[in-house]
Amino acid sequence: MDDAEVAMGTDGAQVVGRIGALLRALSAEEGPHTTSRLAAATSLTRPTAHRLLAALADEGFVDRDAGRGTWMLGPELYVMGALAADRYDITELARDAVREVARATGESAFLSARRGDESVCLLREEGAFPLRSHVLHEGIRFPLGVASAGLAILAMLPEPERESYLRRVDLAPAWGASHSAEALRTRLAAAREVGYVVNPGLIVEGSWGMAAAIFDAQGRAAWALSATGVEARFAGERQGEIGRVLLEQAHVVTQRLRAG
């Protein structure tokens, strides 16, 4: 391979990475999104973001509202997602478990999935308690180790994989000293002792979360059930009560996956 081919390969990989970042930004929050907002979210220049979005629109991966100049995910992604669902989507297996967490705790309940170094929220069910946390919603992504679902998944990964991640990824600059590697190691060790994780308002002050991991057929932590709410609802004995519900329902889904 000559230098020109190497350069073309590098440029191509960069384009793929930029496209992936744009699609993740489009899915992370409810749209529609302006070009400027997507450019800022992906650290791209506005002209570059617009050029890539226009190309994606030509292929049906995004839609553009020409009148407002905004972008949304397109129909081609729905088709691809439907085809991939049989392999990766457990939402139907877990839907009633999410509902049971919400019913039994009164808090907002969620299903999240691991995608590489991130957790992605897939399902939300509101509980009966009127005061709610609005940190999570379908599509939002956090690095593993940030938010209760990502903490629960990271806690239950094999030690070499977990340590490799903690050495490779520095969360403290973006998320604060409470997300340093040493602080995370302490939190993750506590989670492994009891089986669930507690996130004491580390993203938004006063908004607490708890989560338990769901394991795939090979025994790997790949999803998590979580519950979030205001701080007063997660004090004292209630942590144990919520943790027990999360563990029970996470076990139900894990058993379904192993049987399937």
Salt bridges, closest charged atoms under 4 A:
GLU29 OE1 - ARG37 NH2 2.30
ASP65 OD2 - ARG68 NE 3.24
GLU92 OE2 - ARG95 NH2 2.63
ASP96 OD1 - ARG256 NH1 2.79
GLU100 OE2 - ARG103 NH2 2.69
GLU107 OE2 - ARG233 NE 2.56
GLU107 OE2 - ARG238 NH2 2.69
ASP117 OD2 - ARG168 NH1 2.69
GLU118 OE1 - ARG141 NH1 3.07
GLU125 OE1 - ARG99 NE 3.99
GLU126 OE2 - ARG124 NE 2.61
GLU126 OE1 - ARG132 NE 3.48
GLU161 OE2 - ARG114 NH1 2.90
GLU161 OE1 - ARG220 NH2 2.66
GLU163 OE1 - ARG185 NH2 2.85
GLU182 OE2 - ARG185 NH1 2.63
